[in-house]
Amino acid sequence: MGTVKKLAEEVRRGLEQVLPGLRKTVVRKLALVVGAMIEGRTPNTVELANLLPLSTDRQDMREQWLRRLLKNPLLETAVVMEPFARAELAKAARNGQTILLSMDQTDLGERMAVLMVSVRVGDRALPLAWLAEEGSANIGFEGQRRVLERVLAWLPLGANVMLSADRFYPSAALFGWLGAQGWGYRLRLKRNVLADTGEGEETTTGDLAQDVAERYLPGVRLFACGVMTHLGILHEPGHPEPWIIAMDCAPTRAAVLDYAARWSIEPMFSDFKGRGFELEDSQLEHADRLERLILVMSLAMGWCVRWGGTTP
């Protein structure tokens, strides 16, 4: 536990510098758990509690201590993440660069779904904001709006933003929200989305992509309500399915390939799951507690990436 105690002390000093308004007792407890997470890389609260450098040897008291922290409403994920998120977003926007955001969802079996927005940093992504919901269904626009507006509030003034998202996300409401903020986007569509090119009868995105290697369609209306966007379709050799990408700009091959920036979120999810913290093994049954556990993991991951120079 000496290693955990040393890590926790370093984390505590860092947190106190950027979170002066958070209660020192909460900061101290959070730092202890982050130190234990860096050392143990486990979502199992029993194993995590056993690593905590507490003055008691009773395992049940350690677990109670950890459970109380994970259900403490004073430990607000948005409040803790804000200074770190603002700093990363400011770095990403330096010299007028476009901030590359990714939005994706991962499921923990049938028990919980997690929606997350991350920012690309080099060849990987760092988590900014997330939302957990009980069950395995896709989290709809209302959940998307909540996490996106959290990130919106942290952006540098006048920043250029491009959001990439996987194919089960696009909806008329999401397109409307992105347009209202002036964000660029590359949204991958499913094959069953209604589409109207203005050159014939209504069809589907799958029909438009049928048997073509490349196709670029400006001014396409999607869904029954006729959301206006542009489509780029690219089916590269060896890939089982084409990319059908909705975008805010003139459709070109280069614009379609911008979508590849989204893949930086995949190694991040790998760090959270099988390759790192094994989040899918968490037995937590309440969404708010899972969100706080993800906060602990995000701080541990950030500590390793930003200050330690390694990945989990």
C-alpha positions as CSV (number, residue, x, y, z in Angstrom):
1,M,0.0,0.0,0.0
2,G,3.0,2.3,0.2
3,T,2.9,2.8,-3.6
4,V,-0.8,3.6,-3.5
5,K,-0.2,6.1,-0.7
6,K,2.5,7.8,-2.6
7,L,0.4,8.0,-5.8
8,A,-2.6,9.3,-3.8
9,E,-0.5,12.1,-2.3
10,E,0.7,13.2,-5.8
11,V,-2.9,13.0,-7.1
12,R,-4.2,15.0,-4.1
13,R,-1.8,17.8,-4.6
14,G,-2.7,18.0,-8.3
15,L,-6.5,18.0,-7.5
16,E,-6.2,20.6,-4.8
17,Q,-4.5,22.9,-7.3
18,V,-7.3,22.8,-9.9
19,L,-10.3,22.1,-7.6
20,P,-9.9,24.7,-4.8
21,G,-13.7,24.8,-4.3
22,L,-14.1,21.1,-3.6
23,R,-14.1,20.0,0.0
24,K,-10.7,18.9,1.0
25,T,-12.1,15.7,2.6
26,V,-13.7,14.7,-0.7
27,V,-10.5,15.6,-2.6
28,R,-8.5,13.5,-0.2
29,K,-10.8,10.5,-0.5
30,L,-11.0,10.8,-4.3
31,A,-7.2,10.9,-4.5
32,L,-6.9,7.7,-2.4
33,V,-9.2,5.8,-4.8
34,V,-7.5,7.2,-7.9
35,G,-4.1,6.0,-6.4
36,A,-5.6,2.6,-5.8
37,M,-7.1,2.5,-9.3
38,I,-3.7,3.3,-10.9
39,E,-2.2,0.5,-8.9
40,G,-4.9,-2.1,-9.2
41,R,-6.6,-1.3,-12.5
42,T,-9.8,-3.0,-11.3
43,P,-13.5,-2.0,-11.3
44,N,-14.2,-4.6,-8.6
45,T,-15.0,-2.6,-5.5
46,V,-13.9,-5.4,-3.2
47,E,-10.4,-5.5,-4.8
48,L,-10.2,-1.7,-5.0
49,A,-11.2,-1.3,-1.4
50,N,-8.5,-3.8,-0.4
51,L,-5.8,-1.5,-1.9
52,L,-6.9,1.6,0.0
53,P,-4.3,2.8,2.5
54,L,-6.8,3.1,5.4
55,S,-6.2,2.7,9.1
56,T,-8.6,-0.2,9.4
57,D,-7.9,-3.9,8.5
58,R,-11.6,-4.8,8.3
59,Q,-12.6,-5.5,4.7
60,D,-16.2,-4.7,5.3
61,M,-15.3,-1.2,6.6
62,R,-13.1,-0.6,3.6
63,E,-15.9,-1.5,1.2
64,Q,-18.4,0.7,3.1
65,W,-15.9,3.6,2.9
66,L,-15.6,3.1,-0.9
67,R,-19.4,2.7,-1.4
68,R,-20.1,5.9,0.5
69,L,-17.7,7.8,-1.7
70,L,-19.2,6.4,-4.9
71,K,-22.7,7.5,-3.8
72,N,-21.6,10.9,-2.4
73,P,-23.5,13.6,-4.3
74,L,-20.7,16.1,-3.5
75,L,-18.5,14.1,-5.9
76,E,-19.9,15.6,-9.1
77,T,-18.2,14.3,-12.2
78,A,-18.7,17.5,-14.2
79,V,-17.2,19.7,-11.5
80,V,-14.2,17.5,-11.1
81,M,-13.6,17.1,-14.8
82,E,-14.2,20.7,-15.8
83,P,-10.6,22.1,-15.2
84,F,-9.0,19.1,-16.9
85,A,-11.4,19.2,-19.8
86,R,-11.0,22.9,-20.3
87,A,-7.2,22.5,-20.4
88,E,-7.3,19.7,-23.0
89,L,-9.8,21.5,-25.1
90,A,-7.7,24.7,-25.0
91,K,-4.6,22.7,-26.1
92,A,-6.6,21.1,-28.9
93,A,-7.6,24.5,-30.2
94,R,-4.2,26.1,-30.2
95,N,-3.1,27.9,-33.4
96,G,-6.7,27.8,-34.7
97,Q,-6.8,24.0,-35.0
98,T,-10.1,22.2,-35.2
99,I,-11.0,20.3,-32.0
100,L,-11.8,16.7,-32.9
101,L,-14.5,15.3,-30.7
102,S,-15.8,11.7,-30.8
103,M,-19.1,10.4,-29.3
104,D,-19.7,6.8,-28.8
105,Q,-21.6,4.3,-26.6
106,T,-20.4,1.1,-24.9
107,D,-22.5,-1.4,-23.1
108,L,-21.7,-3.4,-19.9
109,G,-23.6,-6.5,-20.8
110,E,-27.3,-6.0,-20.4
111,R,-26.9,-4.0,-17.2
112,M,-25.7,-0.6,-18.2
113,A,-25.0,1.6,-21.2
114,V,-22.4,4.4,-21.1
115,L,-22.4,7.3,-23.6
116,M,-19.1,9.3,-23.8
117,V,-17.6,12.3,-25.5
118,S,-13.9,12.4,-25.9
119,V,-11.3,14.7,-27.4
120,R,-8.5,13.5,-29.7
121,V,-5.0,14.1,-28.3
122,G,-2.4,12.8,-30.7
123,D,-3.3,9.3,-31.7
124,R,-5.6,8.6,-28.8
125,A,-8.6,10.1,-27.1
126,L,-9.2,11.4,-23.5
127,P,-12.6,11.3,-21.9
128,L,-14.4,14.6,-21.3
129,A,-18.0,13.9,-20.4
130,W,-20.2,10.8,-20.0
131,L,-23.5,9.5,-19.0
132,A,-24.6,6.1,-17.7
133,E,-28.1,4.6,-18.0
134,E,-29.4,1.3,-16.6
135,G,-30.2,-1.2,-19.3
136,S,-28.5,-1.9,-22.7
137,A,-30.7,0.2,-25.0
138,N,-29.1,3.0,-27.1
139,I,-29.0,6.3,-25.2
140,G,-31.1,8.8,-27.2
141,F,-30.8,12.4,-28.1
142,E,-31.7,13.7,-24.7
143,G,-28.7,11.9,-23.2
144,Q,-26.5,13.1,-26.1
145,R,-27.6,16.6,-25.6
146,R,-26.7,16.5,-21.9
147,V,-23.1,15.4,-22.5
148,L,-22.6,17.6,-25.6
149,E,-23.8,20.7,-23.8
150,R,-21.5,20.0,-20.9
151,V,-18.6,19.9,-23.4
152,L,-20.0,23.0,-25.2
153,A,-19.7,25.0,-22.0
154,W,-16.0,24.1,-21.6
155,L,-14.9,25.1,-25.1
156,P,-12.5,28.0,-25.7
157,L,-14.3,31.0,-27.2
158,G,-14.6,30.8,-31.0
159,A,-13.2,27.3,-31.2
160,N,-13.7,25.2,-34.3
161,V,-15.2,21.8,-33.6
162,M,-15.8,18.7,-35.5
163,L,-17.8,15.8,-34.0
164,S,-17.6,12.2,-35.3
165,A,-20.1,9.7,-34.1
166,D,-20.9,6.1,-35.0
167,R,-23.9,4.9,-37.0
168,F,-26.5,4.3,-34.4
169,Y,-26.4,8.0,-33.3
170,P,-27.6,10.3,-36.0
171,S,-31.1,11.7,-35.6
172,A,-32.9,14.8,-36.8
173,A,-32.6,16.3,-33.3
174,L,-28.8,15.7,-33.3
175,F,-28.4,17.3,-36.7
176,G,-30.4,20.3,-35.5
177,W,-28.3,20.7,-32.4
178,L,-25.0,20.6,-34.3
179,G,-26.3,23.1,-36.8
180,A,-27.3,25.5,-34.1
181,Q,-23.8,25.4,-32.5
182,G,-22.1,25.7,-35.9
183,W,-20.1,22.5,-35.3
184,G,-18.8,20.5,-38.2
185,Y,-19.7,16.8,-38.2
186,R,-18.9,13.4,-39.7
187,L,-21.7,11.1,-38.7
188,R,-21.8,7.5,-39.9
189,L,-25.3,6.4,-41.0
190,K,-26.9,3.0,-41.0
191,R,-28.1,1.6,-44.3
192,N,-31.8,2.0,-43.5
193,V,-32.0,5.8,-43.2
194,L,-34.5,7.4,-45.5
195,A,-32.8,9.6,-48.1
196,D,-34.0,12.0,-50.8
197,T,-31.4,13.2,-53.3
198,G,-34.0,15.3,-55.2
199,E,-33.4,13.3,-58.4
200,G,-36.2,10.7,-58.1
201,E,-38.2,8.8,-55.5
202,E,-37.3,8.5,-51.9
203,T,-34.7,5.8,-51.2
204,T,-32.4,4.6,-48.4
205,T,-28.8,5.2,-47.6
206,G,-28.2,1.5,-48.2
207,D,-29.6,1.7,-51.7
208,L,-27.4,4.7,-52.5
209,A,-24.3,2.8,-51.4
210,Q,-25.2,-0.4,-53.2
211,D,-22.4,-1.7,-55.5
212,V,-20.5,1.6,-55.5
213,A,-16.9,2.2,-54.4
214,E,-17.3,6.0,-54.1
215,R,-20.2,8.3,-54.3
216,Y,-20.6,12.0,-53.3
217,L,-24.0,13.5,-53.0
218,P,-24.6,17.1,-52.0
219,G,-27.9,18.3,-50.7
220,V,-29.5,15.1,-49.5
221,R,-32.6,15.1,-47.3
222,L,-32.6,12.5,-44.5
223,F,-35.4,11.0,-42.4
224,A,-39.1,11.6,-42.9
225,C,-38.7,15.3,-41.8
226,G,-36.1,16.0,-44.6
227,V,-33.0,17.1,-42.7
228,M,-30.6,18.6,-45.2
229,T,-27.0,17.4,-45.3
230,H,-24.4,16.1,-47.6
231,L,-23.4,12.4,-48.1
232,G,-20.1,10.8,-48.9
233,I,-19.9,7.0,-49.5
234,L,-16.7,5.1,-49.6
235,H,-16.3,1.3,-49.8
236,E,-12.6,0.5,-49.7
237,P,-11.4,-3.0,-50.8
238,G,-11.3,-5.5,-48.0
239,H,-13.9,-3.7,-45.9
240,P,-17.1,-5.6,-45.4
241,E,-19.3,-2.5,-45.4
242,P,-19.1,1.0,-46.9
243,W,-18.8,4.2,-44.9
244,I,-21.9,6.2,-45.4
245,I,-21.0,9.6,-43.9
246,A,-23.2,12.6,-43.4
247,M,-21.2,15.8,-43.3
248,D,-21.6,19.5,-43.0
249,C,-19.3,20.4,-46.0
250,A,-19.1,19.6,-49.7
251,P,-18.7,15.8,-49.9
252,T,-15.3,14.6,-51.0
253,R,-13.1,11.6,-50.4
254,A,-11.0,13.6,-48.0
255,A,-14.0,14.7,-46.1
256,V,-15.2,11.1,-45.7
257,L,-11.8,10.1,-44.5
258,D,-12.0,12.7,-41.7
259,Y,-14.3,10.2,-40.0
260,A,-11.3,8.1,-39.3
261,A,-10.4,10.5,-36.5
262,R,-13.2,8.8,-34.5
263,W,-11.1,5.7,-34.2
264,S,-9.0,7.4,-31.5
265,I,-11.9,6.6,-29.1
266,E,-11.5,2.8,-29.6
267,P,-8.1,2.4,-27.8
268,M,-9.6,4.7,-25.1
269,F,-12.5,2.3,-24.6
270,S,-10.0,-0.6,-24.7
271,D,-8.2,1.1,-21.8
272,F,-11.5,1.3,-19.9
273,K,-12.4,-2.3,-20.7
274,G,-10.5,-5.5,-21.7
275,R,-7.0,-3.9,-22.1
276,G,-7.0,-1.8,-19.0
277,F,-9.5,-1.2,-16.2
278,E,-11.9,-4.1,-17.0
279,L,-14.9,-1.8,-16.6
280,E,-17.3,-4.5,-18.0
281,D,-16.6,-6.5,-14.8
282,S,-18.0,-3.8,-12.6
283,Q,-21.0,-5.1,-10.5
284,L,-22.3,-1.6,-9.7
285,E,-26.1,-1.5,-10.3
286,H,-26.7,2.3,-10.0
287,A,-25.9,4.6,-12.9
288,D,-24.7,7.5,-10.7
289,R,-22.2,5.2,-8.9
290,L,-20.9,3.9,-12.2
291,E,-20.4,7.5,-13.4
292,R,-18.3,8.2,-10.4
293,L,-16.3,5.0,-10.9
294,I,-15.7,6.1,-14.5
295,L,-14.5,9.5,-13.0
296,V,-12.0,7.6,-10.9
297,M,-10.8,5.7,-14.0
298,S,-10.7,8.8,-16.1
299,L,-8.5,10.6,-13.5
300,A,-6.3,7.5,-13.3
301,M,-6.0,7.4,-17.1
302,G,-5.4,11.1,-17.3
303,W,-2.7,10.9,-14.7
304,C,-0.9,8.1,-16.6
305,V,-1.2,9.9,-20.0
306,R,-0.6,13.5,-19.0
307,W,1.9,13.1,-16.2
308,G,3.2,9.5,-16.3
309,G,3.8,9.2,-20.1
310,T,2.2,5.8,-20.2
311,T,-1.2,4.2,-20.9
312,P,-3.0,2.1,-18.4
